[in-house]
Amino acid sequence: MFLPRALTKGNKNQLKAPPRVTHAIPSSLSRVATTEKEENPEEAPPSHATTKGKPKDAAPNERYASAILLALSDYAFWDDEEWAGDVKNGQGGGYRDIEEAGYVPLSRVFERNGTPLGAKEEIDVIRALRHYCPDDIEVRMIVADPSSSSGTGGYEVRRREAPTRRYSPDDWDARTVYLENIPPQYRTIPGVHRLTAACLGGGLTRLAHITFPTSPTDRPRGPPRCRGYALVTLLDEADAAKLVEAYPWRSRPSTTESEGTDPRSEAARFGLRALSKARWDELQAEYQERKARVMAEIAAYEDTQLAGIVHKTDTHEHSSPAPREAAPPELTTTTPAPSSGPTLDASAPYPYGCLVFVRGVHIETNKTTLKTLFGRAVDGEGIDYVDYAKGMDSCHLRLATPAHAQRLHEYFTSKKLSQASGLDDEGKEGSSGNVVTTEIVLGRREELYWERVPAKVRAHAVAKAIGSASSADTEDGPRPKKRRKR
């Protein structure tokens, strides 16, 4: 009898069991099996095995479920009609008839949120959906057809119940709550989602939308950041009232040390407080009104101070007879140039005639935009520094030389430009908005301003002004002959 050599020598692979064949289990059956294991824990196998360092019984990542629920919420369909139409008409790869309408590829949901999903993350998303919202979101897998070049595989999701709410903007506002003093570890959209659901007693599906109010310090084109406050829209108006009642606006952070680290304990420790959107809008209007009044008072005070300084300077000049007697007759009838001043040398305390005060800039602008806007008057050169604070409609400009200051002043005096928006770096001529006006600062006002500037910066500005002036003189006149070395 012939025996293969592998059997005669005892191959190690002959004792291995054949690989197991697994079949896809519908989500409903998997939930039933999970319930039976929970009811009979003694029959369940031990779950100490790990996969890549993570225990198998670890809770799935909640942020995946949050992203899907908010993207398929009634508010998302109301706010974005194009997205609602795509989901309603069934844009999934496996769409075949009207009964299967409503499916949307999992990857597209995350692309819409601005966070593309990796291929290895899809399994984590499915686990999260089956763990946190199995009765609300339906999942199916699409197998690509090898014979078709356009076929795509992957997972698709849809809501188990079609959206039926037909709310108006006022209805959504009545269901929106403003939250403040959010704990730092929850200052993301999934974090606020989890925190709010926990404060209401659980249930991620009770929320419809989360947004962060913008701040002047946010990047112009970047997404808004959570700075401890958020606007949360709920599906039920009763939940909004419950949240406002549980965390009143006048509440303070807890002074007692909380042993728990759950969301509700953290909310109490950091003093989470809630306010209805209607009341929040009223407070916003009051704040804007008060801000405008304070800005007007500051502008009036600056004008008063300026008038007083100019009056004192003129009185002092007219009261001293020596300068009038020493001045030639021709200079008594000639108005000095705005940029003229004492002789500039290395011992000067600051660069005379290089400071320009500007009014009428947009309150939402920034230093980069202003530097580009004013740089057009001096061909992109000569703007040494833009002294601007956010939220103000005025600023100071430090220029390299008095000649640059004079050119800038003449440019904006003749053009009558205004900023249409905070990012307008070109300006519009003849606009009905606030016209940008410039003024060369001289005398005591100039001295007071430079006193606030560090001495090192003043010395650098003086050296730069002297260097620019000397280089300009060298270009205009003939260059001296160099001595020949012997």
Secondary structure by P-SEA (a helix, b strand, c coil): ccccccccccccccccccbbbbbbbcaaaaaaaaaaaaaccccccccccccccccccccccaaaaaaaaaaacaaaaaacaaaaaaaaaccccccccccccccccaaaaaaaacccccccaaaaaaaaaaccccccbbbbbbbbccccccccbbbbbbbcccccccccaaaaaaabbbbcccccccccaaaaaaaaaaaaccccccccbbbbbbccccccccccccccbbbbbbccaaaaaaaaaaccccccccccccccccaaaaaaaabbbbbcaaaaaaaaaaaaaaaaaaaaaaaaaaaaaaaaaaaaaaaaaaacccccccccccccccccccccccccccccccccccbbbbccccccccaaaaaaaaaaaaccccccccccccccccbbbbcccaaaaaaaaaaaaacccccccccccccccccccccbbbbbcccaaaaaaaaaccaaaaaaaaaaaaaaaaaaaaaaccccbbbbcc
